Amino acid sequence: MVADLILTAGVVRTADRSLPVAEAIAFGGGQVLAVGSAEEVLAHRGERTEVRDLAGAAVYPGFVDVHNHHALAGRTDLYELSLPAGLSLDGILDRVREYAATLPEDAWISGGPYPSTLLAELSSSAVRARLDEAAGGRPAVIMEDSRHNRWANSRALDLAGIGAGRIPEGGVTVLDPDDGAPTGVLLEAAGIPVEEALARGGGLTPEQHRRSSRRGVEMLSAYGVTAFQDAAVSREILAALQALDEAAELDAWVVSSLTVNDEIFGFDPVGEPLVALGEQYRSTHHRPDFVKIFLDGVPPARTASFLDPYVSDDAHGAHFHGTTTMDAAELESWLRSIAARGLGAKVHCTGDGSARLLLDVVERLRADGIETPVQIAHGQFLADDDIDRMPRLGVAADISPFIWFPGVIPTALAEVLGHDRAEHSQPNRSLIDAGALVAGGSDWPVSESPNPFEGMQGLVTRADPLGRAPGVLWPEQAITADEALEVFTVNAARAMGLGEVTGSLTPGKSADFVLVDRDFVAGPAEAIVSTRVLETWFAGRRVFVAD
């Protein structure tokens, strides 16, 4: 077959262990045609073939993000208040005040994130009153950096039906210890009534949902991401992705995770009604192939489930381990049900207790010959014995977000778990050595950006790639640059069921690749994050060009 494009005279990193490095590559008909020496690849040149000299640049597979929330990120960028990471309370209130001044009097203020380290400071009626003042009488709700918890002002609480004697059944509504009133800090499902009130008063139209998804994909393309798994979708997001694909505007492979139990988003429908709808939104590049189960919450809010107790506090005492959202029987019922539909499961487990429960259930399924794909989402904390079980049970490690180096979230973990436990998180080296499939995800917008170079450098150095926080986090768990590349390409593609079509530059796979300004795998680890994406190509089409 004659090539449409040949790239030569450079370094081609394939993420294919049969030929990891080559000097030239040919693409045609939206696929990889040939990889190898210049002589071998140039045999595919025809009269109309474009031949480009790489001139010092390098070719890599398109990056694959196994865990993000692209539509939420696009929505925040287009329609909400976007806060820089790590702002103080005063800084947040200043931004809210400035943003409020641009809005009509009754408009909702929504956005985020606020740092999880502020949870205690926000938990008072007096601080809620400061948010009331900054919003100028408008309803306001700010998401926490984990995207699991919210901080709402008095007007938003009133519109949601939350007040003294009117406390949501799910999650935790934090009350002021002095006056007993809701502080506006709403953990997990306690925030859903506010999200529903926001949807009634300022929700997105179908066209805005489509624009949010398109914007999210555009932002990912700029970082070289050509395939991703959205970790929890609604019917509106499914419809937006299908519409984009049918209009030839979906510039990535997308695997959607159908939300089973919505502890944080306020989606409707969820569970069986949404799972039953998923197939009708399938299209060429959009695959609704997974479900999402939240098995626990997040450690900073003490809603994650651990084998050992949290650090003692007044509210929980000295023996609190957290809880799971389902018991073993309910989880097993769901996994058997989705296996019968031919779907996989992405299961949110941020504590080692929830991970243990999941693996125990999967062990029973495997004993019955049920091989449905299962991912442990996040998996920052895993017991040693459970690390060894993962490859045996065929459970993939979705490692996300980028918290395998010091930062705001690891600091918040230390406050509730103690420094020693918090510092022994993200056992990526141990997982790889045990033979587990380790797949990289950003959890963007939980991570401030979906930049895979940040994730890869952090995996190799265990230090903050941007220098915001000093020190390293459990350096013995560092991996090599070659391994980090696999984590964010071929491994992630395999984990989400796309291993046959993308993830490596192998003949016959989709022509998904990035041109970068250097061969960063061969360079110093501390410079990986400085790598620049020059062009991103998806299915043989150029979808991003750097300025």
N, C-alpha and C positions, 0 to 999 in steps of 0.2 A: 504493500500500500504506500502511496506517495504521501509524504508528510506535508502538513500545513505550515508547521513551524519546527525549526531545528535550532537548538541552543548548544553552542560548542565553545571550546577554548576556555574552560573554567572548571569549577568543582560542582559535581552533581551529587548531593546526599540523597539516597533513595529511601532510607528506613526499611530496606529489604535486605535481610542478612545474606541472601545468596549473592548479592552484588551491592555492597553498602555504598561504594563510591565509584563514580564514573566521570568521564570527561565530556560527554555529550549526551543529548537526549532529543528524541523526536516525538512530536505530537501530531495527531491527525484524526479527524472525525470525532473530536471531543474526547479522545483517549490517548494514553501513552502508547506509542508505536514501538519504540526501541530505546534501549539504554546501553551504553558501552563506550567503546573507543570512538574517536572522531571518524575513523575510516568506516567502522560498522554502521554508525548512525547516518553518515552522509550518503550511504547507499540508498536511503529513502528520499533523497532530494529529487524534486521534479522541477519543471519549468516555473511553476508558481509558488514554490516553497520559499518561505521567508527564512533565511539563515542569519542568525544573530551571534556575534562574538560577545561572550559574557564580559570581557574586559575587566576582570577582577571580581565581578559579582559571582554569586553562588545560587544554585537552584536547590530548593528544599521541597518536600511534599507540603501541600497545604496543611496547616495546623488543624487539629481536631480538639474540640472542647467538649468533654463528656458531661459537663454540668454547668449550665447557665440559665438565666431568665432573661432572654434577649428582648422580649416584648416589654417587660417591666423596665428594663434599662432604656429602651427606646422611648417609652412613655414618659419617664422622668426627664429625659433629655429634651423632649418636645413640649411637654405640657405641665411639668411640675417644678417645684423648687428643688434645685440640686445643690446639696451642701458638700463642701470639701470634707474629706475624712479628718476626724480628730478635732473638730471645733470644740471650744469650751461652751458652757451654757450661755455666757454673754455673747459669744460669737454667733451662736445659733439664733438667739433672739434678735440680734442686729439684722441678720439675713432675713428672718421672717418679717421684721418691720419694713425693711426695704422692699421686699417682694409684695407685701400687702398693699403698699402704696400704689402699686401698678394695677390693682384689681378692682372690680366693682365691689360695692359695699357688702353684698351677700355672697360673694364668690368663696368657694372652698379654697383653703391653702393645704396642699398635700405635697409630700416629697420626703427628702431625707438624704443621708442618714444621720442620726445622732449616735455618738459612740456608746457602746455597751458599758463602758466604764462610768457613764453618767447615771446609770439606773438609780443608784441610791440618792444622788443629788436631786433628781427629778421627782422623787417620791414624796411630795408634800403639796398641800393645797396652796401654800404661798407661792411655790414655783409655778403651779398651774395658773395662778392669777397673773404671773408675769407673761406667760404665753398668751393669755387673754388680751393683755394690754398690747403686746407686740402685734397681734393679729388684727387689732382695731375693730373688735366685735365680730369678725368673720370666723366661721368654723375652721379649725386647723387640726391636722393630724400629721405627725412626723414619724417616719419609720426608723427603727433602730438599725444598726449596721448589720445585724444578723438577718434582718428582714422578717424576724419572727415576732417582734414586739413593737408596740406603738406608744406614742405619747400624744394625747389629745387634750384640747382645751375645753373650757366649760361649755361653749356653744356646740362643739362637736359632740360632747357627751350627751347634752340635752337632745340633740337631733337623733342620736342613737338610742335614746331611751335609757341611758345609764345615769344613775344618781343614787342618793341615799335611799336604801331600801329597794333599789332597782339594779341588781348586780347580775351581769350575764352568767349563765350556767357554766360555760366552758372556760378554760384557761384560768388566769389569775387576775383579778382586778385589785390593784394595790391601793390600800386605803391609808389615809393620813392617820398616824397613831394618836394625834391630839383631838381632831374633830370627827374622825370616823368617815369622812367623805372620800369619794374616789379622787385620787390624785391626778388621774389622766394617764397614768402608766398602766398599760394593758398588755398582759403577757399571753402569748400564743392566741388561742381562740377567743379570748376575752375581747380582742380588738375587732372581731368580725362584725359586730353590730355597727361600729363606726365605719368600717369599709362599706357596708351595705347602705348606710346613710349617705356616704360620699357618692356611691353609684347613683342613688336617687337624685342627688342634688347637683352632681357635676361629673357623671360618668362619661365614658367615651362612646362616640358613635361607631358603627361598623367601619366607616372610612378612617376614623382616627385610630382604631385598632390596627387596621392595615398599615397605616403610616407608621405606627409605633413599631410593628414588626419589621417593616422595611428599613426604618432607621436603625434598629438594633443590628440587622444583618449588615448594613453599610458600615457601621462602626466596627463590627467584627472583621469585615473584609480589609479594613485599613491595618489590622494587625495580622493579616495573613491567614485568618481562620476560614476554612472552606467547608467545614462540617461541624455540627454541634448537636447536642441533646438538650432541649429545653426541659428543665427538671420538674416542671409542674405547669400544665396548661389548662386553660378553660375552653369552653366551646367557642368563644370569640377569638381566641388565639388560633385555634384549629382552623376556623373559617378564614382568618386573615392569611395564614400560611398557604392554604390551598388557593386562595384568590391570587396571591402573589405568584405562585408557581404557574397557574393557568395563564397568567398574563406575561410569562417569561421574565418575571422580576424577582424571583427567588434565587439569589446568587450563592447558595450553599445547600449541602445536604442537611436536612433537619429531621431528627428523630424526636418525636413528642412523647412526653410522659403524661398519661391521662390521670388526673388527680383523683385518688380514691377517697382520702379523708383530709378535708381542708381544715387545717388547724390555724391558718394564718391569712389566706388570701381573700376569702369571702366569695369564692366562685360558686356559681349555680348554673347547671347541676354539677354534682360530683358523684363519685362512687359508681355504682352499677349503671345509672342512667347515662353518665358521661362515657363510661367504658363502652357501652352499647352503641354510642354515636360515633366513636372514633374512626371506624373503618370508612365511613362515608366521606371523610376528609383526606383520604390518601390520594397522593398525586405522584408525579414522576420523582420529585426530589424531596417530598415530605412523607415521612413514614411514622404514623402513630402506633409504634411497635412496643411501647412500654407503658406501665402504670407507675404512678408515684404513691408510695405509702410513707406517711410520717409515723415512725415508730416511737420517736421521742422528740424533745424540743431542743434547747440549746443550753450549754452549761452555765453561762453567765447569769441566766434567769433561774437556774436550778430546775430546769424542766427536762434536762437530759437524764437518762437512766444509767447509773454506774454500779459496778460490783462492790466498790468501797464507798463509804459515805462522803458527802461534801464536808468542807470545813464548817464547824459548828457556827450557827447564828441564832439570834433570838426567835426568828420566825419558824425555823425548821428543827432546831435542836442539834444534837451531836450524832444522830444515827439516821440521817435522811439520805437516801440513795437516789431519789428521783423516781419517776414512774414511766411506764410505757403507755402508749395510747391504745394498745391492743394486748390481750393475753395471747398465749401460744395457740389456742384453739381458733381464735378469730383470724390471726395472721395466717395460720395454715389453711383455713378455709379460703381466704383471699388468694393465696398463692396457687392453690389447686384450681380455683376458678379461672384465674388469668392464664394458667398453663393450658387449660382446656381450650382457650381462645387462641392459643399460639402467641401469646404476648410475653414479654419479659417484665421484670420488676426492678425498679430503682427504689431502695428502701433507705430512708433517712435514719441514720444511727450515729449520733454524736457522742454517745457514751458507750463504754465497753459492756455495760449491762444490756443495752438494746441490741448491740452486735451479737452478744452471746445468745440471746433469745432467737434472733434471726437465724443464726447458724444451726442452732438446735432444730428449728423447724425445717430448714433446708435439708438437714441430714435425713429427716424422715421422708421427705419428698424424693431424695436421691435413692433411698432404699427401695422406693416403689417404682423406680425407673423414670421419674419425672425430671427432665433435664432442662426445664425452662431457664433462660438466662436470668441471673440475679446479680445486682450490683449493691454493695454496701456504699451508700452515699455518705461521704465525709470520712468516717472511720479514723478520726484523729486519735482515738484511744481504743486499743485492742489488747486483750490479754495474750500473753505469749502463746498459750496453747491454741488460741483461736486464729492467730496468724498462720500456724501450721495447718489448720483445717481448711483455710480458704482455697488453696490450689486443689486439694483433694475433693472439695465439694464443687469446684468450678464457680466460685463466687468471685466476681471482679471487685477490685478496690477502686472506687471512684474517689480519688483524693482531691478534695476541694473544700474551701477556697484556698488561696495562697497564704496559708498560715503555718508554713513549715520553717518560718524564721521569725525573729522577734517583731512585735508590733502591738497594735491596740487590742486585738482580740486575744492573743496570747497573754497579755497583761491582765485582761478581764478573767481569763481562765485561772490564772494564778490566784486571784482574789477568792475564788470559790472552791478551788481544788487544792491549794497549797502550791508552793513554787516547785517542789520536786516532781509532783505528778504532772503539773502543767508543762514543765520542761521536757518531760518524756512523752511527747506527742508526735504524731505523724511518723510512724516507724517504717518509712518507705524502703530503706535498705533491707530491713528484715523481711518485708513482704516480697521484694524481688528475689532475695536469696532463697526464700521458701518456695519460689516458683509461682507465686500469685500473679495474676494479670493486673498490673497497676496502670490506671488510666487517669490522665490529667484533666482537671476541670477548674474553671475560674470561680464558679458560683457568682459571677458578675450579675448584678451590681453589688453583691456582698463584698467581693473584691472591688477596689475602686476602679480598676480597668480590667479588661480581659486579655491583657498583653501576655502572650505565652512566653515571651523572653523573660519577663519578671518571674513567672512560675518556674521556668527551666533554670535560671541562674540561682534562684532560691533553693531548688532541689540539689544543686551541685555544691553550693557554698554554705547553706543553712544560715545565711546572713541576709539582712534586708537589702535587696538589690538597689534600692533608691537611697540607702543611707539614712533613713528617717529614724531608725531605732538601732542602738548599739548592740554588739555582741552576736552570739550565734545560739541556735536552738538545737540541742542534742546533735552535735556534729558527726557523731558516729553513724547517723542515719543518712548521711550524704550519699548521693549516687553520682555516676559519671555523666558527662555531657552526652555521650552516645545513648545512654539509658534514658536520660531526660528527654532527648529527641523522640525516642520511641514512645515514651509516656504520653507525649502530646501529639503523636501522629498515629502510628499503626496500632498501638495498644488501645488508645481511645476508640479508634474505628472498630476494632474487634469487639470491645466491650459493648458498644451500642448497635452491633449487628451489621456494620457497614464494611467489615474487613475484606469482603470480596470486591468492593467497588472503589474504595478510596483508602487513604492512610499511608500509602507508600507509592513510590514511582516505579511501578511494576507494569510491564507491557500488558495491555488489556484493561487496566483500571482507568477510571476517569482522569482526565487531564486537569487535575487540581494541584496547583503548585504555586510557590512564591519565589520571586527573585529578591534576594537580600544582598546588602552591600558587602558582606564578608562571609567567609566560612567560619561561623562562630563556634562550631563544635571543635575545631582545631585550634582556636585561639584561647586566650586567658579566660578562665571562668568568670572573673570579675568584670569582664567586658561584654558578656552575653547580652545584657539588657540594653547596651548601646547599639545593638544591631538594628539596622533600618530596613523596613520593607519597602522595596522599590516598586514592585508590581505584584498583584494577586490575580491568579487565573482560576476560574472555576468551569469545569466541563468544556475546556478549550476556549473559553471567553475571558478576555481581560476585564476584571470587575473593579480593579483599583489601580491607580497610578499615583505615586507620590508627587507632591508639588515640586 
